Amino acid sequence: MVTGRRTSRAALKTLRKAAKERGFVVGQPTKGSGKSLGKGSHEAWALYDNSGRELARSLFPQHPGDMTWYVTRSIEEAFEEHLGKGRLDK
């Protein structure tokens, strides 16, 4: 479980590393028009398996500075079924 705060960029970097170790890919999901999904200043990032099937998704804030513990934990919860518990703490 996440015990501290992280920046959005650091959390995404850790997520990509954990996904790569398990043979998954992290990418931005898109609409049919090719536009990235997100809302306002938040970007959507998803975990994909080798066949391109989406396994999990979460929004990452693009604000400067650290995310709160609660936001960091909610991102981790979205991916922990496939990557394991505590992956954003490593």
DSSP file (Angstrom, degrees, kcal/mol; ACC not computed):
  #  RESIDUE AA STRUCTURE BP1 BP2  ACC     N-H-->O    O-->H-N    N-H-->O    O-->H-N    TCO  KAPPA ALPHA  PHI   PSI    X-CA   Y-CA   Z-CA
    1    1 A M              0   0    0      0, 0.0     2,-0.1     0, 0.0    72,-0.1   0.000 360.0 360.0 360.0 143.5    0.0    0.0    0.0
    2    2 A V        +     0   0    0      1,-0.1    71,-0.1    67,-0.1    87,-0.0  -0.406 360.0 179.5 -62.8 131.8    1.2    3.5   -0.8
    3    3 A T        +     0   0    0     -2,-0.1     2,-0.2    83,-0.1    -1,-0.1   0.481  59.5  29.5-113.7  -6.1    2.6    5.1    2.3
    4    4 A G  S    S-     0   0    0     65,-0.1     2,-0.3    64,-0.1    68,-0.1  -0.780  83.6 -84.9-141.6-175.4    3.7    8.5    0.9
    5    5 A R        -     0   0    0     -2,-0.2     2,-0.3    67,-0.1    63,-0.1  -0.660  39.3-178.4 -95.7 152.6    3.0   11.2   -1.6
    6    6 A R        -     0   0    0     61,-0.4    61,-3.8    -2,-0.3     2,-0.2  -0.948  29.5-106.8-141.8 161.4    4.3   11.2   -5.2
    7    7 A T  B  >  -A   66   0A   0     -2,-0.3     4,-2.2    59,-0.3     5,-0.2  -0.540  34.6-115.1 -81.5 160.3    4.1   13.4   -8.2
    8    8 A S  H  > S+     0   0    0     57,-0.6     4,-2.3    55,-0.4     5,-0.2   0.894 117.3  52.8 -61.5 -40.5    2.0   12.2  -11.1
    9    9 A R  H  > S+     0   0    0      1,-0.2     4,-2.1     2,-0.2    -1,-0.2   0.899 109.2  48.2 -64.0 -41.7    5.0   11.8  -13.2
   10   10 A A  H  > S+     0   0    0      2,-0.2     4,-2.3     1,-0.2    -1,-0.2   0.895 111.4  50.6 -66.2 -40.1    6.8    9.6  -10.7
   11   11 A A  H  X S+     0   0    0     -4,-2.2     4,-2.3     1,-0.2    -2,-0.2   0.909 111.1  48.2 -64.7 -41.6    3.7    7.4  -10.2
   12   12 A L  H  X S+     0   0    0     -4,-2.3     4,-2.5     2,-0.2    -2,-0.2   0.892 110.5  51.5 -66.2 -39.7    3.4    7.0  -14.0
   13   13 A K  H  X S+     0   0    0     -4,-2.1     4,-2.0     2,-0.2    -2,-0.2   0.915 111.8  46.7 -62.1 -43.8    7.1    6.1  -14.3
   14   14 A T  H  X S+     0   0    0     -4,-2.3     4,-2.4     2,-0.2    -2,-0.2   0.891 111.4  52.3 -65.3 -40.1    6.8    3.5  -11.5
   15   15 A L  H  X S+     0   0    0     -4,-2.3     4,-2.4     2,-0.2    -2,-0.2   0.922 109.2  49.2 -61.9 -45.2    3.6    2.1  -13.2
   16   16 A R  H  X S+     0   0    0     -4,-2.5     4,-2.4     1,-0.2    -1,-0.2   0.903 111.4  49.6 -61.6 -41.4    5.4    1.7  -16.5
   17   17 A K  H  X S+     0   0    0     -4,-2.0     4,-2.0     2,-0.2    -2,-0.2   0.925 112.1  47.2 -64.3 -45.2    8.3   -0.1  -14.9
   18   18 A A  H  X S+     0   0    0     -4,-2.4     4,-0.9     1,-0.2    -2,-0.2   0.885 112.8  50.1 -64.1 -39.3    6.1   -2.5  -13.0
   19   19 A A  H ><>S+     0   0    0     -4,-2.4     5,-3.1     1,-0.2     3,-0.6   0.913 109.1  51.0 -65.7 -42.8    4.0   -3.2  -16.2
   20   20 A K  H ><5S+     0   0    0     -4,-2.4     3,-1.2     1,-0.2    -2,-0.2   0.887 104.8  57.0 -62.5 -39.8    7.2   -3.9  -18.2
   21   21 A E  H 3<5S+     0   0    0     -4,-2.0    -1,-0.2     1,-0.3    -2,-0.2   0.778 112.7  42.0 -61.5 -26.8    8.4   -6.3  -15.6
   22   22 A R  T <<5S-     0   0    0     -4,-0.9    -1,-0.3    -3,-0.6    -2,-0.2   0.309 120.6-103.8-105.1   6.8    5.2   -8.3  -16.0
   23   23 A G  T < 5S+     0   0    0     -3,-1.2    -3,-0.2    -4,-0.3     2,-0.2   0.673  80.0 124.5  82.4  17.3    4.9   -8.1  -19.8
   24   24 A F      < -     0   0    0     -5,-3.1     2,-0.4    -6,-0.2    -1,-0.3  -0.562  50.9-135.5-102.2 171.2    2.2   -5.5  -19.9
   25   25 A V  E     -B   48   0B   0     23,-2.4    23,-3.4    -2,-0.2     2,-0.5  -0.974   5.7-147.3-127.8 141.8    2.1   -2.1  -21.7
   26   26 A V  E     +B   47   0B   0     -2,-0.4     2,-0.3    21,-0.2    21,-0.2  -0.932  34.1 146.3-108.5 131.3    0.9    1.3  -20.3
   27   27 A G  E     -B   46   0B   0     19,-2.2    19,-3.3    -2,-0.5    -2,-0.0  -0.946  50.6 -89.4-153.5 172.4   -0.6    3.7  -22.8
   28   28 A Q        -     0   0    0     -2,-0.3    17,-0.2    17,-0.2     2,-0.1  -0.795  40.4-131.8 -91.2 123.3   -3.2    6.4  -23.2
   29   29 A P        -     0   0    0      0, 0.0     8,-2.1     0, 0.0     2,-0.3  -0.427  26.7-154.8 -69.5 149.6   -6.7    5.1  -24.2
   30   30 A T  B     -E   36   0C   0      6,-0.2     6,-0.2    -2,-0.1     2,-0.1  -0.874  13.3-118.0-126.4 157.8   -8.3    6.9  -27.1
   31   31 A K    >   -     0   0    0      4,-2.7     3,-1.9    -2,-0.3     6,-0.0  -0.279  48.5 -90.5 -77.9 175.0  -11.7    7.6  -28.4
   32   32 A G  T 3  S+     0   0    0      1,-0.3    -1,-0.1     2,-0.1    -2,-0.0   0.782 128.6  59.1 -58.8 -27.1  -12.7    6.4  -31.9
   33   33 A S  T 3  S-     0   0    0      2,-0.1    -1,-0.3     1,-0.0     3,-0.1   0.528 119.6-109.5 -81.0  -5.4  -11.6    9.7  -33.3
   34   34 A G  S <  S+     0   0    0     -3,-1.9     2,-0.3     1,-0.3    -2,-0.1   0.423  73.5 138.2  92.5  -1.5   -8.0    9.1  -31.9
   35   35 A K        -     0   0    0      1,-0.1    -4,-2.7    -5,-0.0    -1,-0.3  -0.599  58.2-110.1 -80.3 137.7   -8.3   11.8  -29.2
   36   36 A S  B     -E   30   0C   0     -2,-0.3    -6,-0.2    -6,-0.2     2,-0.2  -0.320  31.2-119.3 -65.2 146.6   -6.9   10.9  -25.8
   37   37 A L        +     0   0    0     -8,-2.1     7,-1.9     7,-0.2     2,-0.3  -0.554  56.6 108.6 -84.9 153.6   -9.3   10.4  -23.0
   38   38 A G  E     -C   43   0B   0      5,-0.2     2,-0.4    -2,-0.2     5,-0.2  -0.918  55.8-112.0 162.9 179.2   -9.2   12.5  -19.9
   39   39 A K  E >   -C   42   0B   0      3,-1.5     3,-1.3    -2,-0.3     2,-0.2  -0.930  67.8 -49.5-144.1 117.3  -11.1   15.3  -18.1
   40   40 A G  T 3  S-     0   0    0     -2,-0.4     0, 0.0     1,-0.3     0, 0.0  -0.399 127.4  -6.6  61.3-123.0   -9.8   18.8  -17.7
   41   41 A S  T 3  S+     0   0    0     -2,-0.2    21,-2.3    -3,-0.1     2,-0.4   0.052 117.0  95.8 -95.2  26.6   -6.3   18.7  -16.4
   42   42 A H  E <   -CD  39  61B   0     -3,-1.3    -3,-1.5    19,-0.2     2,-0.4  -0.963  59.2-153.9-118.7 134.0   -6.3   14.9  -15.8
   43   43 A E  E     -CD  38  60B   0     17,-2.6    17,-3.3    -2,-0.4     2,-0.4  -0.855  14.6-130.1-105.8 139.8   -5.0   12.3  -18.3
   44   44 A A  E     - D   0  59B   0     -7,-1.9     2,-0.4    -2,-0.4    15,-0.2  -0.720  24.6-176.0 -87.0 136.6   -6.2    8.8  -18.6
   45   45 A W  E     - D   0  58B   0     13,-2.7    13,-2.2    -2,-0.4     2,-0.3  -0.994   5.2-166.9-131.2 140.1   -3.6    6.0  -18.6
   46   46 A A  E     -BD  27  57B   0    -19,-3.3   -19,-2.2    -2,-0.4     2,-0.5  -0.877  20.0-127.2-129.4 158.0   -4.4    2.3  -19.1
   47   47 A L  E     -BD  26  56B   0      9,-2.6     8,-3.6    -2,-0.3     9,-1.1  -0.907  29.4-169.4-104.3 128.7   -2.7   -1.1  -18.7
   48   48 A Y  E     -BD  25  54B   0    -23,-3.4   -23,-2.4    -2,-0.5     6,-0.2  -0.903  13.8-136.2-120.5 146.5   -2.8   -3.4  -21.7
   49   49 A D    >   -     0   0    0      4,-2.1     3,-1.8    -2,-0.3   -25,-0.1  -0.256  45.5 -83.4 -86.6-175.3   -1.9   -7.0  -22.1
   50   50 A N  T 3  S+     0   0    0      1,-0.3    -1,-0.1     2,-0.1   -26,-0.1   0.774 129.1  53.5 -62.6 -27.5    0.1   -8.4  -25.1
   51   51 A S  T 3  S-     0   0    0      2,-0.1    -1,-0.3     1,-0.0    -3,-0.0   0.437 120.2-106.0 -88.9   2.0   -3.0   -8.7  -27.3
   52   52 A G    <   +     0   0    0     -3,-1.8     2,-0.3     1,-0.3    -2,-0.1   0.554  69.8 147.3  89.0   7.5   -3.9   -5.0  -26.7
   53   53 A R        -     0   0    0      1,-0.1    -4,-2.1     2,-0.0     2,-0.4  -0.628  51.7-119.1 -80.4 132.6   -6.8   -5.7  -24.4
   54   54 A E  E     +D   48   0B   0     -2,-0.3    -6,-0.2    -6,-0.2     3,-0.1  -0.567  34.0 174.5 -74.3 127.9   -7.3   -3.0  -21.7
   55   55 A L  E     -     0   0B   0     -8,-3.6     2,-0.3     1,-0.4    -7,-0.2   0.781  63.0  -4.3-102.2 -36.6   -7.0   -4.5  -18.2
   56   56 A A  E     -D   47   0B   0     -9,-1.1    -9,-2.6     2,-0.0    -1,-0.4  -0.981  58.0-164.9-156.4 159.2   -7.2   -1.4  -16.0
   57   57 A R  E     +D   46   0B   0     -2,-0.3     2,-0.3   -11,-0.2   -11,-0.2  -0.996   8.9 169.5-150.2 149.1   -7.4    2.4  -16.3
   58   58 A S  E     -D   45   0B   0    -13,-2.2   -13,-2.7    -2,-0.3     2,-0.4  -0.983  31.9-113.6-154.3 160.1   -7.0    5.5  -14.1
   59   59 A L  E     -D   44   0B   0     -2,-0.3   -15,-0.2   -15,-0.2   -21,-0.1  -0.824  23.8-157.2 -97.4 136.6   -6.8    9.3  -14.3
   60   60 A F  E     -D   43   0B   0    -17,-3.3   -17,-2.6    -2,-0.4     2,-0.1  -0.961  18.4-126.8-113.6 124.7   -3.5   11.0  -13.5
   61   61 A P  E     -D   42   0B   0      0, 0.0   -19,-0.2     0, 0.0   -53,-0.1  -0.396   8.4-153.8 -68.0 147.2   -3.6   14.7  -12.5
   62   62 A Q        +     0   0    0    -21,-2.3   -20,-0.1   -54,-0.1    -2,-0.0   0.078  53.0 123.7-108.6  21.8   -1.3   17.0  -14.4
   63   63 A H        -     0   0    0    -22,-0.1   -55,-0.4     1,-0.1     2,-0.1  -0.509  68.8-104.0 -78.0 150.3   -1.0   19.6  -11.7
   64   64 A P  S    S+     0   0    0      0, 0.0    -1,-0.1     0, 0.0     2,-0.1  -0.406  81.9  28.4 -70.8 153.0    2.5   20.5  -10.4
   65   65 A G  S    S-     0   0    0     -2,-0.1   -57,-0.6     2,-0.0     2,-0.1  -0.268 101.3 -30.1  92.6-179.0    3.6   19.1   -7.1
   66   66 A D  B     -A    7   0A   0    -59,-0.2   -59,-0.3    -2,-0.1     2,-0.2  -0.398  54.4-126.4 -75.6 147.5    2.8   15.9   -5.2
   67   67 A M        -     0   0    0    -61,-3.8   -61,-0.4     1,-0.1    -1,-0.1  -0.554  37.7 -98.3 -80.8 156.9   -0.5   14.2   -5.3
   68   68 A T     >  -     0   0    0     -2,-0.2     4,-2.4   -63,-0.1     5,-0.2  -0.316  32.4-108.5 -69.6 162.4   -2.2   13.5   -2.0
   69   69 A W  H  > S+     0   0    0      1,-0.2     4,-2.6     2,-0.2     5,-0.2   0.895 119.7  55.2 -57.5 -41.1   -1.9   10.1   -0.4
   70   70 A Y  H  > S+     0   0    0      2,-0.2     4,-2.1     1,-0.2    -1,-0.2   0.906 109.0  45.3 -62.5 -43.6   -5.6    9.4   -1.2
   71   71 A V  H  > S+     0   0    0      2,-0.2     4,-1.9     1,-0.2    -1,-0.2   0.919 113.3  50.3 -66.5 -43.9   -5.1   10.1   -4.9
   72   72 A T  H  X S+     0   0    0     -4,-2.4     4,-2.1     1,-0.2    -2,-0.2   0.914 111.7  48.7 -60.2 -42.7   -1.9    8.1   -5.1
   73   73 A R  H  X S+     0   0    0     -4,-2.6     4,-2.6     1,-0.2    -1,-0.2   0.882 107.8  53.7 -66.2 -39.2   -3.7    5.2   -3.4
   74   74 A S  H  X S+     0   0    0     -4,-2.1     4,-1.3     2,-0.2    -1,-0.2   0.865 109.2  49.3 -66.0 -34.2   -6.7    5.3   -5.7
   75   75 A I  H  X S+     0   0    0     -4,-1.9     4,-0.9     2,-0.2     3,-0.3   0.930 111.5  49.1 -67.2 -44.9   -4.4    5.1   -8.7
   76   76 A E  H >X S+     0   0    0     -4,-2.1     4,-1.6     1,-0.2     3,-0.9   0.905 107.2  55.4 -61.0 -42.0   -2.6    2.1   -7.2
   77   77 A E  H 3< S+     0   0    0     -4,-2.6     4,-0.5     1,-0.2    -1,-0.2   0.841 100.8  59.7 -60.2 -33.9   -5.9    0.4   -6.4
   78   78 A A  H 3< S+     0   0    0     -4,-1.3    -1,-0.2    -3,-0.3    -2,-0.2   0.822 118.3  28.2 -64.3 -30.5   -6.9    0.6  -10.1
   79   79 A F  H XX S+     0   0    0     -4,-0.9     4,-2.0    -3,-0.9     3,-1.2   0.545  93.6  91.7-108.5 -10.0   -3.8   -1.4  -11.2
   80   80 A E  H 3X S+     0   0    0     -4,-1.6     4,-1.8     1,-0.3    -2,-0.1   0.744  76.2  66.5 -67.4 -23.3   -3.0   -3.7   -8.2
   81   81 A E  H 34 S+     0   0    0     -4,-0.5    -1,-0.3     1,-0.2    -2,-0.1   0.867 116.6  27.5 -60.8 -34.5   -5.2   -6.6   -9.4
   82   82 A H  H <4 S+     0   0    0     -3,-1.2    -2,-0.2     2,-0.1    -1,-0.2   0.732 132.9  32.8 -99.9 -27.0   -2.8   -7.0  -12.3
   83   83 A L  H  < S-     0   0    0     -4,-2.0    -3,-0.2     1,-0.2    -2,-0.2   0.615 109.0-108.3-107.7 -15.9    0.5   -5.7  -10.9
   84   84 A G    ><  -     0   0    0     -4,-1.8     3,-0.9    -5,-0.3    -1,-0.2  -0.106  43.0 -57.9 101.7 156.9    0.3   -6.6   -7.3
   85   85 A K  T 3  S+     0   0    0      1,-0.2    -8,-0.0     2,-0.1    -9,-0.0  -0.426 115.5  19.1 -72.6 141.5   -0.2   -4.6   -4.1
   86   86 A G  T >  S+     0   0    0     -2,-0.1     3,-1.2     1,-0.0     4,-0.4   0.658  73.6 138.9  80.4  17.2    2.2   -1.8   -3.3
   87   87 A R  G X   +     0   0    0     -3,-0.9     3,-0.8     1,-0.3    -2,-0.1   0.790  68.1  56.3 -69.1 -27.4    3.7   -1.3   -6.8
   88   88 A L  G 3  S+     0   0    0      1,-0.2    -1,-0.3     2,-0.1   -74,-0.1   0.571  99.8  61.8 -81.9  -6.4    3.7    2.5   -6.6
   89   89 A D  G <         0   0    0     -3,-1.2    -1,-0.2     1,-0.2    -2,-0.2   0.584 360.0 360.0 -88.7 -11.0    5.8    2.4   -3.4
   90   90 A K    <         0   0    0     -3,-0.8    -1,-0.2    -4,-0.4    -2,-0.1   0.458 360.0 360.0 -88.7 360.0    8.8    0.7   -5.1
